[in-house]
């Protein structure tokens, strides 16, 4: 939690979402949707942060290219991925296959997970979160 700790105190709750890679179709859709609704979340004291294993440099390029307004954190060492259970490894046909599980977590001020969504689809995910969390515009 060291990477998130200084930022969590600013809001009552935080949405942390894990995504596989910058500038890929599904990840771009999800980042755009979160950016589009950022003010709605912020008005309800919810901060949004996306996390992937991409570098800070990659995140900066992704934010600039896609005009994103949300915060992105690099987790190159996968420590947050593993802490949240958003990293998957399996031995398939004598080869280790690894990837990020597209997951979203709602945290309270004490950094405790209140709710989690795993294996989510990028399309419609943010709209579903707004409905499920009954967030007012």
N, C-alpha and C positions, 0 to 999 in steps of 0.2 A: 504493500500500500504506500510505500515511500514516495512514489511518483505522484500519487493522487492526494496525499495527505494535505499539502498546503492549499489545495484548491477546493477541497470538500467543505470547508467551514463557511464558504461564501453563501451557500444556499441551504434550504431545509432538506432537500433531497437531490440526488444526483442520478442521472441515467448514464450508465456506462455500457457502451455497446462495442462488441468485438467484431471485426470484419476482416476478411482474408487479405485484401490487397488494394492499394491505391489505384485509381484509374481503371478499374475493371467495371464492367456493366452493372452488376448487382450492387457493388460497393458504392459506385457513383450515384445510383438511384437512392440508396439509403442515406448517403451523406447529403444529397440535395434535399430529400424529404425532411431530415432533421434540421437542416439550415432554413428551409422554408417555414418551419414551425418553431424555430428557436425562440422567438418572442413570446409565443403562447406558453411554452414551457417556463421561460424565465419569469413571466408574469405570475406564474403559479409556484415560484421559488424552486424551480427544478433546473439544475445545470445539466448540460449534455456534453459528454466527452466520448469520442471514438478512439478505439485502440486497435492498432495492428502491429505486426512485426516489422513494417516498413520503417526506414530511417526518418529522422527529423527532416532531412533534406527532401526526401520523397513527399512527406506530408506537406511541406511548404509549397512544393510544386503542384501538388494535388489541390490544395486550398486555392492557390492562385489561378490555376487552369479552370477549375470548376466554380470559382467565385463562392466558396463555402464560407459560412459564418460561424461554424462550430469549432470547438477545440479538438485537436487530434494529438494523441500521445504515442510515441514510439515505444514499443516493448520488444526490442530486438533480442533480448535474452529470454523472452517468453515467461518471465517470472509472474506477471499479472495474468497472462493466459492460463498458466498452470494453477495459479491460486484460485481463479474463478472456474476452473474446469472447462475452459474454452479452447483447449488444445487436445488434439486427438492423434494417437499413434496406434498403428496396427501393423502386424506382420502379415502381409498378403503375398502369397506365392514367393516366399523367401526374400521379400523386399520390404523394408520398413517404409510405410506410407504415413505422412504427417500432414495435418492441416488444421486451420482455425475453424472452430465451430461457430457459425454466425449466431451470436448470443447477445442478449440484452439483460441488464440487471438494474433494478431500482434500489438505491442505497439510501439509508437515513443519515443524519448528521454524525452518528456514531460509527459510520462505515459498515453497518450491518446490512446484509442483503434482505430487503423486504419482499421482493418479488423477482422472479427470473423467467425469462423466455429463452428457450434453447431451440436450435435448428430452425430459426425463423427464415421466412422468405423476405427478400428485400422489398418487393412490390407490396404496398399497402401496410407494411409493418408499423410505420409511424402513425398513420391514421388509426390503426387498431389500438396502439398504445394510448393515444389521446382519448379514444372512446372508453377503453377499459379503465383508465385512471380517472375518468370523468373530469378531464382538464377543461376549464372554462377559457374561452378565447378572450 
